[in-house]
């Protein structure tokens, strides 16, 4: 079988017989995928890896003998970097374990369905959430170039806009985003002079835990927005799961708002919603950054920002888990630069500090902070 016709092999690891059956049916029904094997706990899965040679692993968080986190840690200790998609419950415990697994290198996660009426509904929900993730993660893996090999990669048509004043930094990300943020945000200095707004596709509870984890590694405070906060320089806000986050301006200053209006790009929060909201408030004085993620949320927002004169940076393909969101922006010719993740922090700081004037003068920053 040639490489183009080869199916992606999936190892299913879950202690539930019903869940293994659902997952096997979902995988088997797709012509590009096949089930490589099954395991009822992490220990069995580790013993199967060499035998079944999977391309992707679906890994349940809570299992007897060896749970998902312990399994992932053991894989990484053995220098096994097969892409992993975690299966998590929408509970605080499940959210905590999922955030930790993403920090350990899991590529993505799927929340187990709740309050569904019957087997077929559960299977359909899992199929719609899981199959695109398996394909997106697996496509980025075979013969994937390392950052050192990207010198010969395509030179995307970039706008090379003349740098102007930056009053706000806005970041959008999805699959692979928590790890990318954990690498990027600590590179921003403690005296960073503009607010930072982030949309990471995650359900409720997950975003609060993500903010807490990022706060432990960042020199800047990281908070989940509850709506109504006035923007302050050097503070990072993350959109809460299940809510859009936007900015509005009034006589008292600029503040965050959250709402549960319809999804955009099947997402809430949506990057497009945040990006569009910045234009009436900040005009072109925006630096937008699009990190790794599946889909094209952020593309239309970047188009609107580009038309307004904003600056746009995107993560490159080699350092992205999935080059969907940043790839769409780059291929549309909207990016000012396509940058490897390890270099993004320096590029951001360079652009923000290119001029010594921004929205928050020292006097206003002191007033707003009070």
C-alpha positions, 0 to 999 in steps of 0.5 A, a space after each residue: 500500500 502506498 503512503 497516499 492510500 495508507 489509512 491512519 491507525 488509531 489505538 483506542 484506550 478506554 476502560 468502558 466497553 461501551 465507549 470502546 465500541 462507540 469509538 471503534 464504530 466511529 473510526 471504522 466508518 471513516 475510509 481514511 481511518 482504521 482501528 489499530 487496537 484496543 486497551 482497557 487501561 494505560 498499562 495495556 496500551 503501553 504494552 501494545 504500542 510496539 505491536 500495533 504501531 498506531 498513528 494516533 491514540 485516543 486516551 481516556 483520562 480516568 481508568 483503573 490500573 494506569 490512568 490517562 495522565 500516568 500513561 501519557 507521562 510514561 510515553 513521554 518518558 520513553 520518548 514516545 511522541 505518538 499524537 494523543 487525543 484525550 477523552 475527558 468528562 466535563 467536570 472540574 476533575 476532568 478539566 484539571 486532568 485535561 489541562 495537565 495532559 495538554 501541558 504534558 504534550 497531548 495534541 487535543 482533547 474531546 469532551 465525553 458527551 453528557 445528557 444525550 438520549 441514547 447510543 446513536 446520539 452519543 456516537 454521532 456527537 463523538 464522531 463529529 468531534 473526534 474524526 476531524 481532530 484525528 485527521 488534523 493531528 495525523 496529517 501534520 505528523 508524517 515526515 514533519 519538518 523540524 524548525 531547523 528545516 524550515 529555511 526551504 519552506 514556502 515564502 508566504 506572501 506577506 503584507 510587510 506593513 510599516 509598523 505603527 503604534 500598538 495599543 492592544 495584543 489579541 491572540 487566537 488559538 485552538 488545537 495545540 493552543 494551551 502548549 503554544 500559549 505556555 511557551 509564548 506568554 512567559 516571553 512577554 516582559 513584566 512591564 509589557 505596555 499593552 493589554 493582552 486578550 486571548 481566545 482559546 477554544 475550550 468549554 466552560 471550566 477549562 478556560 479558568 484552569 488554563 488561566 490559573 496554570 498560565 499564571 504560574 509561568 507568566 510574569 504577567 497576571 492571567 485571568 479568565 474574563 467575567 465581563 466588565 473588566 477595564 483594560 489594563 496594560 500588562 494584564 492577560 485576559 482569556 475568554 471564558 468557555 461558552 462565551 464570546 469575549 469582545 471589547 467596547 469603548 466608552 467615556 470611562 475607557 475600554 472594557 471587556 464584555 462577554 455574551 452567549 450570542 450564536 456560535 461563529 465558525 461553530 465556536 464560542 468563544 470565537 476569535 472572529 468576534 474578538 478581532 472584529 470588536 477591536 476595530 471600532 475601539 482601537 482602529 488599526 492600532 492592534 497586533 493580532 496573533 493567530 496560533 496553532 488551531 483547527 479550522 479557520 476561525 480568525 480568518 474573517 477577523 484578520 481580514 477586517 483588521 488588515 483592512 483597518 490597518 492592523 498588524 498580523 503575525 501567524 505561527 508557522 506550519 512546522 511549529 504548529 500542532 495543526 496549521 489550520 487557523 494560522 495557515 488560512 490567514 497566511 495563505 490569504 496573504 493577510 499576515 505581516 510575518 509567518 513566524 516559528 513559535 520560539 521567535 514569536 515573543 521577540 517579534 511581538 515585543 519588538 512591534 509593541 515597543 517600536 514606538 514609545 507611545 501607546 494608548 496607556 500613558 504612565 498617568 493613564 495606566 496608573 489611573 486605570 489600575 486604580 
